[in-house]
Amino acid sequence: PHGMQQVLRELGIQAENAAWSTGLAWGGASNSRSKTIHSPADGRRIGTVALATTEDYSHVVETAQAAFKTWRTVPAPKRGEIVRQIGNKLREYKEPLGKLVSYEMGKILQEGLGEVQEMIDICDFAVGLSRQLHGFTMHSERPAHRMYEQYHPLGVVGIISAFNFPVAVWSWNAMLAAVCGDVCIWKPSEKTPLTGVAVQHILADVLRENELPEGIFNLIIGDAEIGAQMAADPRVPLVSATGSTRMGKKVGEVVGARLGRALLELGGNNAIILTEHADLDIAIRAIVFGAVGTAGQRCTTTRRVIIHEAVFEDVKARLLKIYPSLPIGNPLQEGTLVGPLIDQDAVAAFTKALADVQAEGGKLLTGGEVLTGAGYENGTYVKPALVEVENHYHMVQEETFAPILYLIKYSGGVEEAIELQNGVRQGLSSAIFSLNMRETETYLSHTGSDCGIANVNIGTSGAEIGGAFGGEKETGGGRESGSDAWRVYMRRQTNTINYSTQLPLAQGIKFDV
Ligand code: UN1
């Protein structure tokens, strides 16, 4: 379908039944558990992977540890050169990899290609970063002493990625980690391992061409057990996990118990505030992209719109005009804007959330149906839903990973809207649409949005890689991608050097022996 055989050939995926890869070597599982991956778009089989065992995991960790000893001695700008080559390979493979992302995950082709572009962008960023892993220098209180700090590679970085951005979020972590001198072990979502296999093939070319040892970039396909093992493993000083808050709490607890580092990027409950001073034309576009893009399966998806009563009816009417005619269908078909949900469990969660929120008093305005008939045989396609609710409803407080948009009315000033926005357990992304400077500056101030991302006249999703990405509260507090997010992938060392003939002590302490 849609030339998928050709795509798989172009990507060189031969490792059917692979369970792990250390970059050059591939292995099946040491037992016979396997998983067949079907496209959420049409239910067809794309490939079969094996599920790694504890022994496979140990082998991969040991290979990674050995590779670290070499990789950390390669100068950072030379590591950047390898990442530059990876970026170039991704440019070469953008089309087939984007198609596979779209087919395996279900996001529309435009977004599949956008995801690969996000990988290319982070490669470029990491190349520049490889010459900018800066620490501070400071003045010592002691004469003829010098103080500075430096950043050293950390070691093995575990990356647990989610199905919704099967490759981009890995690349945010792996490309930064790579220039920092770390080696990575990637456990992709069991729902989307094939894009991981494809990326691993692309990496292998670069490793081979540069005669690098295996073990710098590793892939391990497995279930939650492998993730749990990684979290508990003291040989993995940093575990970066993207996914649900439920998963992240477990990983965070286990990593925390051994005093390791966890970088968590978990659930969001992202809101857009529309004040009476909003430019509604651009606001509506942002809301629709944010709410139905990726079929509501981004962690930055717009889940709530908090609308001033003066414009509430107008906004509702405009959304009600767009929602019923959204083109829903095969994500590889040009013109489709809404693809399928990842699987039927996700459809069940969508349906249940809508039933529950209505039981609480929510008013379903449009959508909510599971589509049937030609093109929808797989049972994974739904009509995005709009529901009028109150913010305190139990379901509104939850993140349902599906295209449900909650409309919430407010009548006071921007402070009231901010309080509603912040009145959830999650704190990832947020936005305000207003042309009134007092409102927008209040929103961005310390009394404003409590999220990791706060935008003005831009929606909640679709962040650029240059900024730090992540959020507060139950979102987990981690920051990935741009800005100085790289620091978490390194260990900081403070160095004091004495070039005098004396040994003065700090704080003026006298200690004569
Ligand atoms: C995610 O959903 O886990 O800002 C990541 C965005 C994308 C990344 C989303 N650049 O929506």
Boltz pocket constraint, residues with backbone or C-beta under 6 A from the ligand:
constraints:
  - pocket:
      binder: B
      contacts: [[A, 118], [A, 164], [A, 165], [A, 169], [A, 242], [A, 297], [A, 298], [A, 299], [A, 300], [A, 460], [A, 461], [A, 462], [A, 463], [A, 464]]
      max_distance: 6.0
